[in-house]
């Protein structure tokens, strides 16, 4: 029987590890520890019916790619440590993953540019390792977020990178579909709406940053961090509604 959050549904406690890059970390915000998207996502979830305690860890690292999160790396070890550190061991463990921005770069980030094939291989390797170590966990792939086609800071992205980023999206969806057959109810596609939202609302929701090609838009501002956090949270909540009671 599917868990539909009916009047008699049990309360679920959540432990969430947010895996990502500078966007997840909250780069450029006045206080990432209180304003970053994972903070906003957790706050939104706490207000929802049948959601109890929500604990989270922000494992966003500026400039990181899928290569940086492969098993055995320092970043992956930090993810493992974060997942083990939650004190409520009966809570549902969730890994919310949004990686791809830095993979899509033309140059300047680790392994960039990552081909579609390499991106898929790396994402699958990360997912397989997480599910092997934490078999009761669920993994949610959040779609990447739009950035302006003139984005160039310490790394080069530009239109080539933005175009490449969008080729990762079908890979994410297909990989989740494969897991639906091989490991049901453990890997899901999360948010699919933030890309278009930020493309439309970048002037109000993304920071105006000075780059080598003029003002570019990449990182959410305070308003955008709230929006992105809620996109992620709503996607997580939607997934939880589909999961059977354990």
N, C-alpha and C positions, 0 to 999 in steps of 0.2 A: 504493500500500500504506500503510495507516495505521500510525502510530508507536505501538506498543503496549508499549514499554519491555520488550522481551524480553531474554533473556540476552545477545544480540548487539547490542542497541540502542546507538547512540552516545550519548555524554554531551552534554547540552545546557547551555550557559552562558546566563544570563539577565541582562538589564538591565530593571529594572522602575521605572516612574514611577508613584507612587501619587498620584492626584488626588482631593482631597476637602476636607473642612472641619475643624472643631476635633476631631472624633472621629478623623479620620485623623492630624491633627497630634499628638494625644496630650495635649490640654488637661487640666490638673488633675493630671497624673502628676508624680511627683517628678523624673523625668528623661525627657522625651519622646524625646531622642536615643537612649536605650537601652531605653525601655519602650513606645514607641508601637506601634500595630498593624502598621505597615509593617516595623518592626524584627523583630517576632515572626513575621510572615509569611515574611520572608526567611530567618530562622533555621530555620524549619520546612522550607522548601524545600531548604535546603542539606543536610539530612539524608536526602533522598529519593534513591532509586536513579536513576541516569542523569541526575542534576542535578549540574552542576559548579559553576562560579563563579556566585555570585548577587550582583549589584550593584543597589542601589536608591537612589531619591531620594524623600524624603517631601515632596510638594507639597500638604500639607494646610494650609489657611488658615482660621483661626477666623472664623465668620460668613459665609463665602463661599457664594454661590449659583451656579447655572449661568450667570447673567449675568456674574458676576465672572470666569468662565473662558472667555468667548467670544474667538475669535481677535482679536488686536490689543490685548487687555487686558494689564496687567502680569503677571497670574497666568498667562495663556497663554504669554506670552513666557518666563516662568520655567520653564514646563513644556518648552518647546522647547529652552531652554538646557540643562536637566537631561538631556534625551534626547541632545543632541549631546555632552555632556560625558563620557559613558561612554567609557572607553579601549578596552574590548574591543568593537570595532565588528562582530565576527562573531557576537556573542551575539544571542539572540532578544530583540528589544525588545518590551516589554509595557506598555501603559497600563492600570492598574487604576483604575477610576473609581467613586467612591461619592459622589455629590452628590444632594441632595434635602432634607435636614433643614431647611436654612435657606430653601429655596424654599417649603417648606410652611408657614412661619411666617405668623401672622395679620398681624403688622406688626413692623417693626424691622430687617429685613434687606433687602438690595438687591433691589428688585423684588417683594418679598413682598406678598401671596401670589401665587405663580406658578401660573397655570392649568395644567391638564393639557396643553393645546395648546402653551402657551409653554414648558413644561418639555420637551416632546418636541422642539420646534423648536430650542431651545438645545442640548439634548444631541446632536441630529443635526448641528448646525452644528459643535460641538466635535469630534465624531467624524470628520466629513468633512474638516475641516482637518488633523487629526492623520494620517489615512490618506493625504491628498494629500502632506503633507510627509515622512511616514515610511511609504512604501507597503509595506515588509516587516514593519511592526509589526502586533501584534494588540491589540485593545481588548477589555477584559473589564469588563462592567458588574456591579458588586456591588450587590445589593439594599440599600436603606436599612435603618437599624436603628431599632427601637422606642424611643420615649421616653415618659415618663409624661404623662398627659393634663392635668397641672397645671403643666407646664413653662412657666416665665416668669422669664427673667433680664433682660438688657437688651432682649431681644426677647420677643414674645408668641407662644406656640405653642398650648398648651391642646389640648382635644379636637378643636377644629376643624382645627388643624394636623396632629394625628396622623391624623385621618380623611383629610385631603388627601394626606398622605404616602403612604398606602396606595393611593391612586388612581394614583400614579406607577408602581407596580410593574408593572401590565399594560402600561403604555406602554414601559417598559424591555424587557420580554420581547418585545413586538411589534416594537420597533425592531430588536432583535437578529435577529429572524426575517426582517425585510426585508433586512438586510445579508447574511443567509445566501444570499439569492437574488441580490442585486446585487453583492456582494463576498465570495464564499465564503471561509471559513476565516480571516476577519480580525476579526469582531466576535462576541462570545459573551456569554451570561448567565453570571455567576460564581456567587457565593454566594447562596443563597435561604433559608438556615436561621437566620441570625443574628437576624433580626427576632423570630421566635418564641422563640429562646433567651433573648434579653435581656428579653423580656416576662415570661418565666417566672422568670428568675434575676436580676432587677434589684437585689434587695436584697443579693446577694452579689457581683455583677459590675459594677454601675454605681455611680458616686460619688453619695453623698447630698449634694445641694447646696441651700443655702437660697435660695429665690426669693420672689417676691411672692405666690405662692399656697401657701407652705409648702415643705417638702422635696420636691424634684423629682429625677428620675433621667434623665440624658441621656448623660453621658460615661462611658466605661469606666474602671474603676479598674485597678490593676495586673493583677489576675486576669482582668478582662474584656478587657483589651488583648491578653493572651495568647490568650484564646478567640477574639476577633474576628480577630486576625492569623492564627490557624490556620484559621478558616472561609475567609478570603480565600485563603490558601495552598493549601488542599485544592482549592478551586475552580479556581485557576490550574493546579495540577498535573493536574487532571482534563481541563482544556482541552488542555494540552500532550500528553496521551496520545492525543488525537483528531487532532492535527495530523500531516500527512504530513511525512516527512523532506525538508528542503529541500536 
